[in-house]
Amino acid sequence: MSSKELKSLFEKYAAKEGDPNQLSKEELRLLIQNEFPTLLKGPNTLEDLFKELDKNGDGEVSFEEFQELLKKISQ
């Protein structure tokens, strides 16, 4: 997936509610369920993942924070 496609995917879900440049926990859940369904299988819960991605603790995930997730799952 190109970075342009990733940005588009991020924006598609981020625009559902609130800030269109940030993913809320619910938006992140929808994105993962629909696009990366195997990601939350096993020990990773959405709560753990969200805490890990939300580096600045603002309760939302920016595109930069989201990219960290993609780096992890593409390894």
ZIPE-V375769 format. One record per helix or strand of 3 or more residues. SS is the DSSP state (H for helix, E for strand). FROM is the first residue (numbers start at 1). LEN is the number of residues. Records with the same first field share a line. If there is no record, write none. Layout:
SS->FROM-LEN, FROM-LEN
This chain:
H->3-12, 25-11, 46-8, 63-11
